[in-house]
Amino acid sequence: MKILMLSDLHIDATTNINFAYGMLEEMSLVINQLVGTNEELYAIILGDLIHCGDKNAEPKYQIAEQIFMNFKKNIKSKNLKMYFIPGNHDLCNKQLKQFNLFANKFSYTPINFESTKFYQETIGGLNFVFANSVIHCERNNGKILIDEIKDLYPDVLCLHHSIFAKYDWFSFAYDTKDILDLNCQFIFHGHTHGASYEQSGSTKIISVGSLLMDYCTPEYANINNQFNLIEINNRIVSTVSNYRYLGDLKQFTPSILYS
């Protein structure tokens, strides 16, 4: 079975919706070659659906709804199940009400990140925990309820913020050691806008790049657009592939992050 991971779409009122449709169509061509009509496909979206949620978020989520409706139309699998996690840009007036309203139009499991800070699902026989890393309603750093999540014994932890502070323009409120002490098999995150693989002990930490890179300046439109595809066999994550869009080839090309 396969899991599509997306992050950091940063949909804005100025998003070129035809560009977004085109990028999703190219992505769907890849997915439809690998996932049959009757096969299960899980899609996990790791936050920052919109850009700068505090600034008139409603029209941004309306555009996001159009984009995700188009995505569902392009995917041929009849067993598509979507899951959503908020990012720092999804906060609106330090709340996630509008994010919840949007996500529940598409989410396989009803969610309310205003009242629930994480939830879990069994996918491919593995215990996935989807954690809200903006529980403190701050934009520039991440925080999760580690003590409560520890009791769930997650195999896979999914969240928006990275657990490492790599860049001057990212600050973090995580206690990284406590997160690693969860002894997850995998941690998947967004926020850094690029794919990477790291390992600490037995835990593999993998980031998911930004799918729609035109959110700030149009010249980024065909540069570094990415998604990850995960394959699980017999309750084991067998491969994690990163797909980057190459504008000169007009297609997504894969590279292996983990196998």
C-alpha positions in Angstrom: 0.0 0.0 0.0 1.1 3.6 -0.6 0.9 6.9 1.2 1.2 10.2 -0.6 2.7 13.0 1.6 2.2 16.6 0.8 3.2 19.8 2.7 3.5 23.5 2.5 1.1 24.4 -0.3 0.9 28.0 1.0 -2.3 28.7 -1.0 -3.0 32.4 -1.2 -5.5 34.7 -2.7 -2.9 35.3 -5.5 -2.2 31.6 -6.1 -2.3 30.9 -9.8 -5.0 28.2 -9.8 -4.2 27.0 -13.3 -0.6 26.4 -12.1 -1.9 24.5 -9.1 -4.2 22.4 -11.3 -1.3 21.6 -13.6 1.0 20.6 -10.8 -1.6 18.4 -9.3 -2.3 16.8 -12.7 1.3 16.0 -13.2 1.5 14.5 -9.7 -1.7 12.5 -10.3 -0.1 11.0 -13.5 2.7 9.6 -11.3 0.3 8.3 -8.6 -2.2 6.8 -11.1 0.6 4.7 -12.7 1.5 3.3 -9.3 -1.9 2.9 -7.6 -4.7 1.0 -9.2 -8.4 2.0 -9.2 -9.3 -0.5 -6.4 -6.1 0.0 -4.3 -6.0 2.1 -1.2 -4.2 5.4 -1.3 -3.6 7.4 1.8 -2.8 11.1 1.5 -1.3 12.9 4.5 -1.1 16.7 4.3 1.4 18.1 6.8 0.2 21.6 7.2 0.6 25.2 5.8 -2.3 24.6 3.5 -2.6 28.4 3.2 -0.3 31.3 3.4 -0.5 33.8 6.3 -3.8 32.7 7.7 -4.3 35.8 9.9 -4.7 37.9 6.7 -8.2 37.2 5.4 -8.1 33.4 5.5 -11.6 32.6 4.2 -10.9 33.2 0.5 -7.6 31.3 0.7 -9.4 28.2 2.0 -12.0 28.6 -0.7 -9.2 28.4 -3.3 -7.8 25.4 -1.4 -11.1 23.7 -1.6 -11.2 24.1 -5.4 -7.6 22.7 -5.6 -8.4 19.7 -3.5 -11.6 19.0 -5.3 -9.5 19.0 -8.5 -7.0 16.6 -6.8 -9.7 14.1 -5.9 -11.0 14.3 -9.5 -7.6 13.4 -10.9 -6.8 10.5 -8.6 -8.3 7.3 -10.1 -8.2 5.3 -6.8 -11.7 4.8 -5.4 -10.2 4.3 -2.0 -8.5 7.6 -1.3 -8.3 8.5 2.4 -7.0 12.0 3.4 -5.6 13.2 6.7 -4.7 16.8 7.6 -2.4 18.3 10.2 -2.2 22.1 10.8 0.9 24.2 10.2 1.9 27.6 11.6 0.4 29.4 8.5 -3.0 27.7 9.1 -3.5 29.7 12.3 -6.1 32.4 12.0 -6.2 34.8 15.0 -4.4 32.1 17.0 -7.2 29.6 16.2 -7.7 26.6 13.9 -11.4 27.0 13.4 -11.2 27.7 9.7 -8.6 25.0 9.2 -10.9 22.5 10.9 -13.9 23.6 8.7 -11.8 23.1 5.6 -10.1 19.8 6.6 -13.4 18.1 7.5 -14.7 18.5 4.0 -12.0 16.1 2.9 -10.6 14.3 5.9 -11.3 10.5 6.2 -11.5 11.0 10.0 -13.4 13.9 11.5 -11.0 16.2 13.3 -11.1 19.2 15.6 -7.7 20.5 16.4 -9.2 23.2 18.6 -10.2 20.5 21.2 -7.9 17.6 20.3 -4.1 18.1 20.0 -3.4 14.8 18.2 -5.1 11.7 16.9 -4.1 8.2 15.7 -4.9 5.9 12.9 -3.7 2.4 12.0 -2.4 2.5 8.4 -0.7 -0.5 6.9 -0.7 -2.2 10.3 1.4 0.7 11.7 0.3 3.1 14.5 0.3 6.6 13.0 0.0 9.6 15.3 -0.9 13.0 13.7 0.2 15.7 16.1 -0.7 19.4 16.1 2.6 21.2 16.5 0.9 24.7 16.9 -0.8 23.8 20.2 0.7 27.0 21.7 -0.7 29.1 18.8 2.7 30.5 17.9 3.8 30.7 14.3 7.6 30.4 14.5 8.2 27.3 16.6 6.7 23.9 17.2 5.4 22.2 20.3 3.5 18.9 20.8 2.1 17.1 23.9 5.0 14.6 24.2 3.8 13.0 27.5 0.4 12.2 26.1 1.7 11.0 22.8 4.2 8.8 24.6 1.3 6.7 25.9 0.2 5.9 22.4 3.5 4.2 21.4 3.5 5.6 17.9 5.3 3.7 15.1 5.1 6.8 12.9 4.8 10.4 14.1 3.5 13.0 11.6 3.7 16.8 12.4 4.4 20.1 10.7 7.5 21.5 12.3 10.9 19.9 12.1 12.4 18.6 15.4 15.7 20.2 14.6 16.6 23.9 14.4 18.6 24.1 11.1 18.1 27.6 10.0 18.4 31.0 11.6 14.9 31.9 10.5 13.3 28.9 12.3 13.0 28.8 16.0 11.7 25.8 18.0 10.0 25.0 21.3 10.5 21.3 21.0 12.4 19.2 23.4 14.1 17.2 20.7 15.5 14.6 23.0 12.1 13.8 24.4 10.7 13.4 20.9 13.5 11.0 20.0 12.9 9.1 23.2 9.4 8.2 21.8 11.4 5.7 19.8 9.3 6.0 16.7 10.3 4.2 13.6 9.7 7.3 11.5 9.0 11.0 12.0 7.6 12.8 9.0 7.4 16.6 8.9 7.1 19.6 6.6 7.9 23.3 7.3 11.4 23.3 5.8 10.2 23.4 2.2 12.6 20.7 1.1 13.0 16.9 1.4 15.7 15.4 3.6 16.6 12.2 5.5 18.3 12.0 8.9 18.6 9.2 11.4 19.0 9.4 15.2 19.3 6.0 16.8 16.6 3.8 15.2 14.4 6.8 14.3 14.3 8.0 10.7 13.4 11.7 10.3 12.2 12.6 6.9 10.9 15.9 5.6 8.4 16.6 2.9 9.1 19.5 0.5 6.7 22.2 -0.7 4.3 21.1 -3.5 3.3 24.6 -4.8 6.4 26.8 -4.9 4.8 29.9 -6.6 3.3 31.2 -3.3 5.8 34.1 -3.0 7.2 34.9 -6.4 6.2 33.5 -9.8 9.8 32.7 -10.8 9.7 29.8 -8.3 6.7 28.2 -10.1 8.6 25.4 -11.7 11.4 25.1 -9.2 11.6 22.5 -6.4 7.9 21.5 -6.3 7.9 18.2 -4.4 6.0 15.4 -2.8 6.9 12.1 -1.1 5.5 8.7 -1.7 5.8 6.0 1.0 5.3 2.2 0.4 4.4 -0.1 3.2 4.6 -3.9 2.9 3.8 -6.4 5.7 3.7 -3.6 8.3 7.1 -2.4 7.3 7.9 1.0 5.6 9.9 -0.4 2.6 10.6 2.8 0.6 10.2 6.5 0.9 10.7 8.3 -2.4 10.8 12.0 -3.1 9.5 13.4 -6.4 10.7 16.7 -7.6 9.2 18.6 -10.6 11.7 19.4 -13.3 10.4 22.3 -15.4 12.6 21.5 -18.4 11.3 17.9 -18.5 7.8 19.0 -17.5 7.5 16.0 -15.1 8.1 14.7 -11.6 11.3 12.6 -11.2 11.9 10.3 -8.3 14.8 9.8 -5.9 15.0 7.4 -3.0 15.2 8.9 0.5 15.0 5.6 2.3 14.8 1.9 1.5 
